[in-house]
Amino acid sequence: MNMKNVVLSLGAEFPAFNKKSVVSIEKGKEFYDLSYDEIKNAGKWLVMFWWPKDFTFVCPTEIAEFNKHYNDFVDRDTVLVGASTDSEFVHLAWRNNHDDLRGLQFPMLADTSKTLAEELGILEESEKIAYRATFIVDPQGIIRWVSLYDLNVGRNVKEVLRVLDALQTDELCPCNWQKGEATLTA
C-alpha cells in the first residue's frame, strides 16, 4: 500500500461536496444533487460510510445493515449517507438489481470524479476505489470518528451507533460503554 494519501482524521474539517446521489428507484425521482452545505446548514450530524465497488459481495451486506438501522440514525439527529466512486447510474442499476438495496432510505452518493475520496485520503492507489471507511462528523463540520477496514472485511453498524451515542453525550465514556449507562466524572 502506498502511504501517499493521508486520511483526514479527528479534528479535521469535513470537506465540502456537491455530488449526484441515488435516492429512489421510482422513475423520474432517482437522482438528487446532495451537498454537504445542506447537511451542515440543517445542524445535523453526518455519518458517511464508503464501500469499494457496487455489484460486489461484502458491500451489500453492510449497506443493508445500515438501512435496517436507518431510523436509529434519524433518532440521533444524524444524516446517513453511503458512498462509493461508482456513478449514479451504476448505483441505480445495483439498487434495481439487488433485493436488499431496493428499499434504501438514505442516499447513495456517486463520487465519480473521486475528488471527495481523494480529499478524505481513502482512495486506494492501484484501483482508485474507496477504502471501506466510515466518518462521523459533528454539526459544526468537524470529524469526530474515523474507521477504516480492509477491503475484504465488513464493518459493525452497531459499533458506529455506539460511538455516535458516546460522542453525542459530550461526556467521558468508558470502554464498551452503551447508551443509557453511566458516564465517567473526572
C-alpha positions as CSV (number, residue, x, y, z in Angstrom):
1,M,0.0,0.0,0.0
2,N,1.3,3.4,-1.0
3,M,1.1,5.8,2.0
4,K,0.9,8.9,-0.2
5,N,-2.7,9.5,0.9
6,V,-3.2,10.9,4.3
7,V,-6.6,10.1,5.8
8,L,-8.5,13.1,7.2
9,S,-8.8,12.4,10.9
10,L,-10.1,13.6,14.2
11,G,-10.4,17.4,14.5
12,A,-10.2,18.0,10.7
13,E,-13.0,19.8,8.9
14,F,-15.0,17.6,6.7
15,P,-14.6,18.7,3.0
16,A,-17.4,20.5,1.2
17,F,-19.0,18.5,-1.6
18,N,-21.9,18.6,-4.1
19,K,-22.4,15.2,-5.7
20,K,-25.1,13.3,-7.6
21,S,-26.8,10.6,-5.4
22,V,-29.4,8.0,-5.9
23,V,-32.3,8.5,-3.6
24,S,-35.1,6.4,-5.2
25,I,-35.8,3.7,-7.7
26,E,-39.0,5.5,-8.8
27,K,-38.9,6.7,-12.4
28,G,-38.1,10.4,-12.5
29,K,-37.2,10.6,-8.8
30,E,-34.0,8.6,-8.9
31,F,-31.3,11.3,-8.6
32,Y,-30.6,14.2,-6.2
33,D,-27.7,16.7,-6.0
34,L,-26.6,16.3,-2.4
35,S,-24.3,19.0,-0.9
36,Y,-22.5,19.0,2.4
37,D,-23.8,22.6,3.0
38,E,-27.4,21.2,3.0
39,I,-26.5,18.8,5.9
40,K,-24.4,21.3,7.8
41,N,-27.0,24.1,7.5
42,A,-29.6,21.8,8.9
43,G,-27.4,21.4,12.1
44,K,-27.3,17.6,11.8
45,W,-24.6,15.1,12.5
46,L,-23.3,13.2,9.5
47,V,-22.4,9.5,9.2
48,M,-20.8,8.8,5.8
49,F,-19.8,5.3,5.0
50,W,-17.8,4.3,1.9
51,W,-17.6,1.0,0.1
52,P,-15.2,-0.1,-2.6
53,K,-17.4,-1.2,-5.5
54,D,-21.0,-1.7,-6.4
55,F,-22.1,-5.3,-7.6
56,T,-19.7,-6.9,-5.1
57,F,-20.3,-9.3,-2.1
58,V,-19.4,-7.7,1.2
59,C,-20.7,-4.3,0.4
60,P,-24.4,-5.1,0.1
61,T,-24.4,-6.8,3.5
62,E,-23.2,-3.6,5.1
63,I,-25.5,-1.3,3.1
64,A,-28.5,-3.4,4.0
65,E,-27.4,-3.4,7.7
66,F,-27.1,0.4,7.7
67,N,-30.5,0.6,6.1
68,K,-32.0,-1.7,8.9
69,H,-30.7,0.9,11.4
70,Y,-31.7,4.0,9.3
71,N,-34.3,5.2,11.9
72,D,-31.7,4.8,14.7
73,F,-29.6,7.4,12.9
74,V,-32.6,9.7,12.3
75,D,-33.4,9.4,16.0
76,R,-29.9,10.7,16.7
77,D,-30.4,13.8,14.5
78,T,-27.9,12.2,12.0
79,V,-27.9,12.2,8.2
80,L,-26.8,8.8,6.9
81,V,-25.0,8.8,3.5
82,G,-23.5,5.8,1.7
83,A,-20.8,6.5,-0.9
84,S,-18.5,4.9,-3.5
85,T,-16.6,6.0,-6.6
86,D,-19.2,4.3,-8.9
87,S,-21.5,6.5,-10.9
88,E,-25.1,7.3,-10.0
89,F,-26.2,5.1,-12.9
90,V,-24.3,2.1,-11.6
91,H,-25.8,2.8,-8.1
92,L,-29.3,2.8,-9.6
93,A,-28.7,-0.4,-11.6
94,W,-27.4,-2.1,-8.4
95,R,-30.4,-1.0,-6.4
96,N,-32.8,-2.2,-9.1
97,N,-30.8,-5.5,-9.4
98,H,-30.4,-6.4,-5.7
99,D,-33.3,-7.3,-3.4
100,D,-31.6,-5.9,-0.2
101,L,-31.0,-2.5,-1.9
102,R,-34.3,-1.6,-3.5
103,G,-35.8,0.0,-0.3
104,L,-32.8,2.1,0.8
105,Q,-33.8,5.1,2.8
106,F,-30.5,7.0,2.5
107,P,-28.7,8.5,-0.5
108,M,-26.0,6.5,-2.4
109,L,-23.5,9.2,-3.2
110,A,-21.6,8.9,-6.5
111,D,-18.1,10.3,-6.3
112,T,-17.3,9.6,-9.9
113,S,-14.6,12.3,-10.1
114,K,-13.0,10.6,-7.0
115,T,-12.3,14.0,-5.6
116,L,-14.1,13.6,-2.3
117,A,-12.5,10.1,-1.7
118,E,-9.1,11.7,-2.5
119,E,-9.7,14.7,-0.2
120,L,-10.7,12.3,2.6
121,G,-7.5,10.3,1.9
122,I,-9.4,7.0,1.4
123,L,-8.7,6.4,-2.3
124,E,-6.9,3.1,-2.8
125,E,-3.8,3.6,-5.0
126,S,-3.9,0.8,-7.6
127,E,-7.6,0.6,-8.5
128,K,-8.6,4.1,-7.5
129,I,-11.5,2.8,-5.4
130,A,-12.5,4.0,-2.0
131,Y,-11.5,2.1,1.1
132,R,-14.2,0.7,3.4
133,A,-14.3,3.9,5.6
134,T,-16.8,5.5,8.0
135,F,-16.7,9.1,9.2
136,I,-18.8,10.6,12.0
137,V,-19.0,14.4,11.6
138,D,-20.5,16.7,14.2
139,P,-22.9,19.5,13.3
140,Q,-20.0,22.0,13.2
141,G,-18.4,20.0,10.4
142,I,-15.6,18.5,12.5
143,I,-14.6,14.9,12.0
144,R,-15.1,13.1,15.4
145,W,-14.5,9.5,14.4
146,V,-13.0,7.6,11.5
147,S,-12.7,3.9,10.9
148,L,-11.1,2.1,8.1
149,Y,-11.4,-1.6,7.2
150,D,-9.6,-3.9,4.8
151,L,-11.4,-4.2,1.5
152,N,-12.4,-7.8,2.5
153,V,-13.9,-7.1,5.9
154,G,-17.3,-5.7,6.7
155,R,-17.9,-3.2,9.5
156,N,-20.1,-3.3,12.5
157,V,-23.1,-0.9,12.2
158,K,-23.9,-1.2,15.9
159,E,-20.4,0.0,16.8
160,V,-21.0,3.1,14.6
161,L,-24.2,3.8,16.5
162,R,-22.4,3.1,19.9
163,V,-19.7,5.6,19.1
164,L,-22.2,8.2,17.8
165,D,-24.1,7.8,21.1
166,A,-21.0,8.3,23.1
167,L,-19.9,11.4,21.1
168,Q,-23.4,12.9,21.5
169,T,-23.2,12.7,25.3
170,D,-20.2,15.1,25.2
171,E,-19.0,13.3,28.3
172,L,-16.3,10.7,29.2
173,C,-17.5,7.3,28.2
174,P,-15.6,4.2,29.5
175,C,-14.6,1.1,27.4
176,N,-17.6,-0.8,26.0
177,W,-20.0,2.0,27.1
178,Q,-23.6,1.6,25.9
179,K,-26.3,4.3,25.6
180,G,-28.1,4.6,29.0
181,E,-25.1,3.5,31.1
182,A,-23.3,5.9,33.4
183,T,-20.6,8.1,32.0
184,L,-17.4,8.9,33.9
185,T,-16.7,12.0,36.0
186,A,-13.2,13.5,36.1
